[in-house]
Structures are given as C-alpha cells and as structure tokens.
Amino acid sequence: MPQPEEKKEVDNGVLTPVDLLKRDLHQKLIDRLDLAALEKIRDESALTQQIRAAVLEFLRIEQAPLSAAERDEVVEQIVWEVTGLGPIEPLTRDPSVSDILVNGPKSVYVERRGRLERTNITFRDNAHLLTIIDRIVSKVGRRVDESSPMVDARLADGSRVNAIIPPLAIDGPVLSIRRFGASLGPRRLVELGALSAPMLRLLAACVVARLNVLVSGGTGSGKTTVLNALSSFIPGTERLVTIEDAAELRLQQAHVVRLETRPPNTEGRGEVSARDLVKNALRMRPDRIIIGEVRSGEALDMLQAMNTGHEGSLTTVHANTPRDALARLETMVLFAGTALPTRAIREQMASALHVIVQVSRMSDGTRRITSITEVTSMESDVITTQEIFRYRRRGVADDGTVLGNFEATGVRPLFMEAILARGIDLPAETFAFGAVSHAGPGAVGLLGEGGLPA
C-alpha cells in the first residue's frame, strides 16, 4: 500500500528535492543580499526587478532545475522577506484566515471558520521571528525589547497584533494577529446567521435614535465586527471621534476623527491612556464618541460623556452575559480612583446605557448575537434590565453545527418612545412573544433600504 504512505509523508510536510533546493536558494539570497539597502527602495516594481536579477544570477551559478513558476515563487518569497511579514505573508492574504498564531519560530497555527489548524510554515530561528515582529511594531511607533517585552500594534489593513518575547515568553517570541478582512455589513451579518432581520431593524433604529449601545462578548466573539456594522447606521452629517488602543474600526462616514493611545517610552514617560483621550475628545465637539473597548478608568469618563449630551455613543466590553457586562463596567469605573459609592456608579450606568448587545461564539465556530437587552432603571441598589431578543439554542447536529433560532421575548422596550420620536415606526409584531425570526439569505428581503427600519 505505498500510495497512502506517500500521501502521509507529504501531509506531514516532508520536502521534495525541489522544495529543498528552493529553501536553500532562498536562504543564500537572504544571507547575501543587502536587505537594508533593499528596504529603502519604495518602488515595488524596482525592488522586484533587483531581486529577480539576483535570483537569476544564483540560478545560473547553482544550475538549479527550477521552472519559471518556481522561479517566480522564490522571487515572491524574497519580496515578502524584505517588505512584508516573511513566511506568514501569504496567510495575511488568505481571506479564510481570521487569526494567525505564531508560537515560536517552528510553530504557526491559523484559525479558519472558527477552527484552529497547524500549518507547515516556519521561521528560521528566534532572530528571524524577532525581525518580523520589530518590523510590524516599528511602523506604528511602538517598540519591543527586553525592557518592554509586550506590545500591541496593528497592520496596515487594520489587523490587530500582539507580541510577547523572552524572557516573558519562555519558548521563544510569540506573535498573535487578529485579522480584519473585508468588513461585514449589516445585511451580510443577517445572511451569515449572526442575527435576524427584526433584530437588525431594532438595532438600526437604536443607533439612528441616538441610544447608547454597549456591545458585550468574549474574546474572538465578533464585538468589533458588530460595532462596525452598527456604526454604518450613523448619519453621515455627524462628527465622530473614535478612541482605540490599536486602530481597527472602519467607519464609512466622512467626518471621523481617529485617536489612538500611546504606550510609555523607554524612560517610562509619554504614555497617553484611553482616559486621557476621552477627556480630550469631549473638547473636540463630537456628536458621538466611539471607544473600541473600555478596559479601565475611561469607563467613568465614557459614562459621563453619555450623560452630558453625547448620546448615541458606542463601545465594547469583554463579558459573557449582559449582567456580567454591567458588573465589569462597574469594576472598571472603580479603576478611575474617584472613590464613588456603589449606588452613584450604578445610577450613572442606569441613566447612561440603553442597550446591551451580547455577542457569543458558538461551539461550531460561528458567531451570533445571543441577546439584545434593555437597561431600564434602578430599583433599590440594583440595575434592572429586560431582554428583548434572544437566541435559543436547540441542540447540536451530527456534524457539530449548533442548532437554534432567534426569538422575541414579548417585551416592548421602554426606549421605543425615543425611537418613535425620531419618526421610526417598528411593527408591533416585531416584539410578539415567542415570535421566531430566522437569519440567512432569505431574511435579507425582509429588510428596508440599507437594513434600516422600513
């Protein structure tokens, strides 16, 4: 049975003689080319020409039996090494890859459709991986070294990057890239089953009516994707200020001011926190403030902004349920160090927040909005909420697909008065108890123009 065995060897990454030749040639080119000089060439066609000339010269010397296609592949790999992300550059161009996880030079994983899988991509050694990490972070004015071994950055396409190096990372540098490919619009989210058409109509109405929305979810659940989709309903006449640790929001409006935090320099000075930026944003005459994620004391300033004329603001928080989101927000307000009593904090939250959108990642890798919850008021010392829509999970199919449907809880939200005041009328059956609403391509036809309430 030789054929299955040969297939297994190929699957395990055993290199053919041609592959070995290309790898050796690639290494010789990297060793001998003046990479520093090549990096100064801004014209990509001129850069490719120089690399192609060097490859052809090496092929002549080595008398290597490579086809024209294989020669082009070697040229492309050298260009990636000089100007891109080296061995992982092809992964950044693969639209099916949502995460790239480099656990040291010899271990690279990717996530596709919610599933992790190992690749046969490797770096030469720790120094090679460190070079790529340094190239990424230096482009956004960050640094990574022994005195500052952790760093957050971003790629040109908005993908979020985190790197941590020895001595904190024991087995070598670790690089994590959360990719942001083509933005998913509201209609596309309905097609993919992330939410139903009635849910989208309600959320669109909330944004247009300038209600304050908190998007809650765990890591990798799709919070930023939902935030981007919701922001598409903001009128283009408004001035928006965004505040992020690593800029990744993609707002389509014309009048957008983007602010980004800054870490301290080598002397421990010069840090600009999200809280500093929120305070400054209030002096910039914003119509809405959008914080990519609240993590600390800026939560207090955000709540105060929502309560003092900046309605319609959006932000995200890491939490597994709407109730957990409120608890986390309360804890982060305490980070501001103002020693406010618990009741005062909760009163601020109850008056500032209107809607919590809970996003969850299912066991099959899909992401869905599992709850839309209204923040109603304070009763005694407790913030009261009521769920308007939910995703009811029914089970798991034989292939692992999560089964379920979206349904209304029968609750008509109190904020409907604000929505009606904006001239938006949602059908009463939208909130009928037990009304099951489906998502998918057929559901898109139920939407009004652009997904806005009809």
VOMIDREN-116162 format. One line per field, with one value per residue (C-alpha): residue number from 1; residue in three letters; x, y, z. Coordinates in steps of 0.25 Angstrom, whole numbers, plus 2048, in hexadecimal, padded with zeros to 3 digits. Layout:
N
n <- c(NUM	...)
res <- c(ALA	...)
u <- c(X	...)
v <- c(Y	...)
w <- c(Z	...)
//
This chain:
454
n <- c(1	2	3	4	5	6	7	8	9	10	11	12	13	14	15	16	17	18	19	20	21	22	23	24	25	26	27	28	29	30	31	32	33	34	35	36	37	38	39	40	41	42	43	44	45	46	47	48	49	50	51	52	53	54	55	56	57	58	59	60	61	62	63	64	65	66	67	68	69	70	71	72	73	74	75	76	77	78	79	80	81	82	83	84	85	86	87	88	89	90	91	92	93	94	95	96	97	98	99	100	101	102	103	104	105	106	107	108	109	110	111	112	113	114	115	116	117	118	119	120	121	122	123	124	125	126	127	128	129	130	131	132	133	134	135	136	137	138	139	140	141	142	143	144	145	146	147	148	149	150	151	152	153	154	155	156	157	158	159	160	161	162	163	164	165	166	167	168	169	170	171	172	173	174	175	176	177	178	179	180	181	182	183	184	185	186	187	188	189	190	191	192	193	194	195	196	197	198	199	200	201	202	203	204	205	206	207	208	209	210	211	212	213	214	215	216	217	218	219	220	221	222	223	224	225	226	227	228	229	230	231	232	233	234	235	236	237	238	239	240	241	242	243	244	245	246	247	248	249	250	251	252	253	254	255	256	257	258	259	260	261	262	263	264	265	266	267	268	269	270	271	272	273	274	275	276	277	278	279	280	281	282	283	284	285	286	287	288	289	290	291	292	293	294	295	296	297	298	299	300	301	302	303	304	305	306	307	308	309	310	311	312	313	314	315	316	317	318	319	320	321	322	323	324	325	326	327	328	329	330	331	332	333	334	335	336	337	338	339	340	341	342	343	344	345	346	347	348	349	350	351	352	353	354	355	356	357	358	359	360	361	362	363	364	365	366	367	368	369	370	371	372	373	374	375	376	377	378	379	380	381	382	383	384	385	386	387	388	389	390	391	392	393	394	395	396	397	398	399	400	401	402	403	404	405	406	407	408	409	410	411	412	413	414	415	416	417	418	419	420	421	422	423	424	425	426	427	428	429	430	431	432	433	434	435	436	437	438	439	440	441	442	443	444	445	446	447	448	449	450	451	452	453	454)
res <- c(MET	PRO	GLN	PRO	GLU	GLU	LYS	LYS	GLU	VAL	ASP	ASN	GLY	VAL	LEU	THR	PRO	VAL	ASP	LEU	LEU	LYS	ARG	ASP	LEU	HIS	GLN	LYS	LEU	ILE	ASP	ARG	LEU	ASP	LEU	ALA	ALA	LEU	GLU	LYS	ILE	ARG	ASP	GLU	SER	ALA	LEU	THR	GLN	GLN	ILE	ARG	ALA	ALA	VAL	LEU	GLU	PHE	LEU	ARG	ILE	GLU	GLN	ALA	PRO	LEU	SER	ALA	ALA	GLU	ARG	ASP	GLU	VAL	VAL	GLU	GLN	ILE	VAL	TRP	GLU	VAL	THR	GLY	LEU	GLY	PRO	ILE	GLU	PRO	LEU	THR	ARG	ASP	PRO	SER	VAL	SER	ASP	ILE	LEU	VAL	ASN	GLY	PRO	LYS	SER	VAL	TYR	VAL	GLU	ARG	ARG	GLY	ARG	LEU	GLU	ARG	THR	ASN	ILE	THR	PHE	ARG	ASP	ASN	ALA	HIS	LEU	LEU	THR	ILE	ILE	ASP	ARG	ILE	VAL	SER	LYS	VAL	GLY	ARG	ARG	VAL	ASP	GLU	SER	SER	PRO	MET	VAL	ASP	ALA	ARG	LEU	ALA	ASP	GLY	SER	ARG	VAL	ASN	ALA	ILE	ILE	PRO	PRO	LEU	ALA	ILE	ASP	GLY	PRO	VAL	LEU	SER	ILE	ARG	ARG	PHE	GLY	ALA	SER	LEU	GLY	PRO	ARG	ARG	LEU	VAL	GLU	LEU	GLY	ALA	LEU	SER	ALA	PRO	MET	LEU	ARG	LEU	LEU	ALA	ALA	CYS	VAL	VAL	ALA	ARG	LEU	ASN	VAL	LEU	VAL	SER	GLY	GLY	THR	GLY	SER	GLY	LYS	THR	THR	VAL	LEU	ASN	ALA	LEU	SER	SER	PHE	ILE	PRO	GLY	THR	GLU	ARG	LEU	VAL	THR	ILE	GLU	ASP	ALA	ALA	GLU	LEU	ARG	LEU	GLN	GLN	ALA	HIS	VAL	VAL	ARG	LEU	GLU	THR	ARG	PRO	PRO	ASN	THR	GLU	GLY	ARG	GLY	GLU	VAL	SER	ALA	ARG	ASP	LEU	VAL	LYS	ASN	ALA	LEU	ARG	MET	ARG	PRO	ASP	ARG	ILE	ILE	ILE	GLY	GLU	VAL	ARG	SER	GLY	GLU	ALA	LEU	ASP	MET	LEU	GLN	ALA	MET	ASN	THR	GLY	HIS	GLU	GLY	SER	LEU	THR	THR	VAL	HIS	ALA	ASN	THR	PRO	ARG	ASP	ALA	LEU	ALA	ARG	LEU	GLU	THR	MET	VAL	LEU	PHE	ALA	GLY	THR	ALA	LEU	PRO	THR	ARG	ALA	ILE	ARG	GLU	GLN	MET	ALA	SER	ALA	LEU	HIS	VAL	ILE	VAL	GLN	VAL	SER	ARG	MET	SER	ASP	GLY	THR	ARG	ARG	ILE	THR	SER	ILE	THR	GLU	VAL	THR	SER	MET	GLU	SER	ASP	VAL	ILE	THR	THR	GLN	GLU	ILE	PHE	ARG	TYR	ARG	ARG	ARG	GLY	VAL	ALA	ASP	ASP	GLY	THR	VAL	LEU	GLY	ASN	PHE	GLU	ALA	THR	GLY	VAL	ARG	PRO	LEU	PHE	MET	GLU	ALA	ILE	LEU	ALA	ARG	GLY	ILE	ASP	LEU	PRO	ALA	GLU	THR	PHE	ALA	PHE	GLY	ALA	VAL	SER	HIS	ALA	GLY	PRO	GLY	ALA	VAL	GLY	LEU	LEU	GLY	GLU	GLY	GLY	LEU	PRO	ALA)
u <- c(800	80B	801	7FB	808	80E	802	804	812	80E	803	80E	816	821	829	82B	839	834	82E	83B	842	839	83B	84A	84A	840	84A	856	84F	84B	859	860	856	858	84A	84C	84E	842	839	83C	836	828	824	81F	822	830	832	82D	836	842	83E	83B	849	84F	847	84A	859	858	851	85C	867	85F	85A	84D	842	836	82B	826	81B	824	82E	822	81F	82D	82D	81F	825	831	828	820	82C	831	824	819	818	821	81C	80E	80B	803	7FA	7F7	7F1	7E9	7DA	7D7	7E1	7DB	7E7	7F6	7FD	80C	810	81F	827	823	814	80A	7FB	7EF	7E0	7D7	7C8	7C9	7D3	7E2	7EB	7FA	802	80F	815	821	82B	83A	83C	838	840	839	82B	830	834	826	820	829	825	816	817	821	817	80D	817	818	824	827	833	837	833	826	823	814	80E	801	801	7F9	7FC	7F9	7EB	7E7	7EA	7ED	7FB	800	80F	816	824	82E	831	821	81F	827	827	82A	823	814	80C	7FD	7F6	7E7	7E3	7D9	7D6	7CA	7C1	7B4	7A8	79A	794	79F	79E	790	794	79E	794	79A	78D	77F	779	76F	77B	783	777	777	786	786	77A	782	78E	786	77E	78C	78A	797	79B	7A5	7AA	7AE	7B5	7C0	7CE	7CC	7BD	7BC	7BA	7C1	7BA	7AD	7B1	7B6	7A9	7A0	7A9	7A4	797	79C	798	7A4	7A1	7A6	7B4	7BA	7C6	7CC	7D5	7DD	7E9	7EC	7E4	7DB	7CE	7C9	7BF	7BA	7B5	7BD	7BF	7C6	7D2	7DA	7E2	7EC	7F2	801	80A	815	823	830	831	822	81D	814	808	7FB	7EF	7E1	7DC	7E5	7DF	7D1	7D3	7D9	7CE	7C4	7CB	7CA	7BB	7B8	7A9	7AD	7B9	7BC	7C6	7CB	7CC	7CB	7D5	7D8	7D4	7D0	7C3	7BF	7C2	7BA	7AE	7AF	7B0	7A4	79C	7A0	79C	7A4	798	79A	7A7	7AC	7B7	7BA	7BE	7C3	7B8	7B0	7A2	79B	79B	7AA	7AC	7A5	7AE	7BB	7B7	7B5	7C2	7C9	7C3	7CA	7D7	7D5	7D8	7CD	7C8	7BA	7AF	7AA	79C	7A1	7A9	79C	794	79E	79D	78E	78C	797	795	789	78C	796	799	79E	7A7	7AB	7B4	7AD	7B4	7B4	7BC	7B0	7AD	79F	798	792	78B	786	783	77E	783	777	779	77E	776	77C	78B	789	789	77D	77D	773	777	770	776	77E	784	77E	787	780	78C	798	797	79F	7A9	7AB	7A2	79B	78C	783	77B	779	76C	765	763	755	75B	759	765	763	76D	762	75D	76B	76A	75C	761	76B	760	763	758	75A	74F	748	74A	759	758	74D	750	757	757	762	76B	775	782	788	788	779	777	77E	772	76B	774	771	77B	789	783	77D	76F	764)
v <- c(800	80A	815	819	819	823	82B	82B	830	83B	83F	83F	849	841	849	845	847	853	859	857	85E	86A	86B	86B	875	87E	87D	880	88C	892	890	897	8A2	8AF	8AF	8BD	8C3	8BC	8C1	8CF	8CC	8D1	8CE	8BF	8BC	8C1	8B9	8AC	8AF	8AF	8A2	89B	89F	899	88D	88A	88C	882	878	87A	877	86B	866	863	85C	865	868	877	875	870	87C	886	87F	881	890	892	88C	895	8A1	89D	89B	8A9	8B1	8A8	89E	894	885	889	894	88A	888	897	896	88A	88F	882	884	88C	88A	887	882	880	879	87A	878	86A	86A	872	870	877	877	875	875	874	868	868	861	860	864	85F	86E	870	87B	879	87C	885	890	88F	890	89C	8A3	8A2	8A6	8B2	8B6	8B5	8BE	8C8	8CC	8D1	8D7	8CC	8C4	8B6	8B2	8AC	8B9	8B9	8AB	8AC	8B5	8B7	8BC	8BC	8B8	8C2	8BB	8BD	8AF	8AF	8AA	8A5	8A1	89C	898	891	892	892	888	87C	874	880	88C	88B	893	893	89A	89C	89F	8A8	8A5	8AA	8B2	8AA	8B4	8B2	8AB	8A1	89E	89A	892	88B	888	891	898	898	8A3	8A8	8A9	8B1	8BB	8BD	8BF	8C9	8D1	8D1	8D7	8E1	8E5	8E8	8DE	8DA	8CC	8C2	8B6	8AB	89E	895	895	892	892	89E	8AA	8B3	8AE	8B1	8BE	8C1	8BD	8C5	8D1	8D1	8D6	8E3	8EF	8F4	902	8FF	901	8F4	8F3	8E4	8E0	8D3	8CC	8C7	8CE	8C3	8CA	8CC	8D7	8DB	8E9	8F5	8FD	8F3	8F7	8EB	8EB	8E0	8DE	8DE	8D6	8DC	8DE	8D7	8E1	8DD	8EB	8F0	8E6	8EA	8E2	8E0	8E8	8F4	8F3	8F2	8FF	906	901	908	915	911	914	905	901	8F3	8EC	8DE	8D7	8CA	8C3	8C8	8C2	8CB	8D8	8DE	8D7	8E2	8ED	8E6	8E5	8F4	8F7	8EF	8F6	904	906	8FB	8F1	8E7	8E2	8D4	8CC	8BD	8B5	8A7	8A0	893	898	8A5	8A5	8A2	8AE	8B7	8B1	8B2	8C1	8C4	8BE	8C6	8D3	8D0	8D0	8DF	8E0	8EA	8E2	8E4	8DC	8D0	8D6	8E2	8DA	8D1	8DD	8E3	8D5	8D4	8E2	8E2	8D4	8D0	8C3	8B7	8AF	8A1	89A	88C	882	874	867	865	872	87A	888	88D	898	890	89B	8A9	8AE	8BC	8C3	8C8	8CF	8CE	8C6	8C7	8C5	8BC	8C0	8BA	8B4	8AD	8A4	8A8	89D	890	885	878	86C	85F	855	851	84A	83D	846	84F	85A	862	862	86D	879	887	88B	897	897	89E	8AB	8B8	8C1	8CE	8D5	8D3	8E1	8E7	8DF	8E3	8F2	8F0	8ED	8DE	8D4	8C5	8BB	8B7	8A8	8AA	8A8	89E	893	887	88D	885	88C	885	88A	887	88C	88B	894	8A0	8A2	8A6	8B2	8C0	8C8	8C6	8BE	8CA	8C8	8C9)
w <- c(800	7FC	7F7	805	80C	802	803	813	811	808	812	81D	816	810	806	7F8	7F2	7EA	7F7	7FE	7F2	7F3	802	801	7F6	7FE	80A	801	7FB	809	80E	802	7FE	805	80C	812	804	7FE	809	805	7F7	7F7	7E9	7EA	7DB	7DC	7E9	7E1	7D6	7DE	7E6	7D9	7D3	7E0	7DF	7D0	7D3	7DF	7D6	7CB	7D5	7DC	7CF	7D6	7CF	7D2	7C9	7C6	7D0	7DB	7D8	7D9	7E7	7EC	7E8	7EF	7FC	7FC	7FA	805	80E	80A	80B	811	81C	817	818	81D	812	809	816	816	808	80A	80D	814	81F	82B	835	833	840	840	84C	84A	83D	83A	83D	835	837	830	832	827	828	837	837	83B	832	831	825	81F	81F	828	82B	82A	839	844	83E	831	838	841	834	82E	83C	83C	82E	832	83F	83A	82F	839	842	84C	851	857	85E	86C	873	86C	868	866	85B	853	845	838	82A	81E	81B	82A	82F	83E	842	850	852	85E	85F	868	874	876	86A	86E	861	858	853	851	847	846	83B	83B	82C	827	819	811	81A	81C	81B	822	816	815	824	822	816	81F	82A	834	837	831	829	834	83E	833	831	840	842	836	83C	849	842	83A	847	84E	858	85F	85C	863	85B	864	861	864	85C	84D	84E	844	84C	843	837	83D	841	833	82D	837	834	826	82A	830	827	81E	823	831	837	83D	846	847	852	852	857	849	83E	837	836	827	828	81A	81E	818	825	82E	838	83C	849	84D	85B	85D	866	86E	868	86C	878	87D	878	86E	870	86B	870	86B	877	872	864	869	871	865	85B	864	860	851	84F	84C	848	84D	853	850	859	852	860	86E	877	883	889	87C	87F	888	87E	874	87D	880	871	86E	879	875	867	85F	85D	852	857	854	85B	85E	86B	86E	875	873	877	877	886	886	87D	888	893	88B	887	896	899	88F	894	8A1	89A	898	8A7	8AA	8B6	8B1	8B9	8B2	8B1	8AA	8A0	89D	89B	891	88A	88A	884	87A	874	86C	865	867	85B	85F	854	856	84F	84D	84F	840	83E	839	840	843	84B	856	85D	85C	86A	86E	87A	881	88E	89D	8A7	8B5	8B2	8A6	897	891	883	879	86E	860	857	85A	852	857	855	852	851	848	83B	838	830	83C	837	842	840	845	842	845	84C	853	862	861	868	861	865	86C	863	858	85B	857	84A	847	84A	83E	835	834	836	839	837	843	83F	840	84F	84F	85A	854	846	83F	835	82C	826	819	80B	80A	816	80F	807	814	816	812	809	80F	81A	820	826	81C)
//
